[in-house]
Amino acid sequence: MLNHIVLMGRLTRDPELRRTPSGTAVASFTLAVDRDFASRESGEKETDFIDVVAWRHTAEFVSKYFSKGQMAAV
């Protein structure tokens, strides 16, 4: 069984690009995703922080064209 999820939020920091010993590109960043509903206790909207890791060409693309504060869909 395969799970499918789409997240849209803002980057909390610039993506960090690094390479494995074999030369494969790896980019990591955190996405801040606002919830569509408010908390029952406080009545305020909450934000989830999702750690994302991109590999190979996607990693190079993300590190080149995305920066802190930009909206991204994953």
Rosetta blueprint (number, residue, H / E / L):
1 M L
2 L L
3 N L
4 H L
5 I L
6 V L
7 L L
8 M E
9 G E
10 R E
11 L E
12 T L
13 R L
14 D L
15 P L
16 E E
17 L E
18 R E
19 R E
20 T L
21 P L
22 S L
23 G L
24 T L
25 A E
26 V E
27 A E
28 S E
29 F E
30 T E
31 L E
32 A E
33 V E
34 D E
35 R E
36 D E
37 F E
38 A E
39 S L
40 R L
41 E L
42 S L
43 G L
44 E L
45 K E
46 E E
47 T E
48 D E
49 F E
50 I E
51 D E
52 V E
53 V E
54 A E
55 W E
56 R H
57 H H
58 T H
59 A H
60 E H
61 F H
62 V H
63 S H
64 K H
65 Y H
66 F L
67 S L
68 K L
69 G L
70 Q L
71 M E
72 A E
73 A E
74 V L
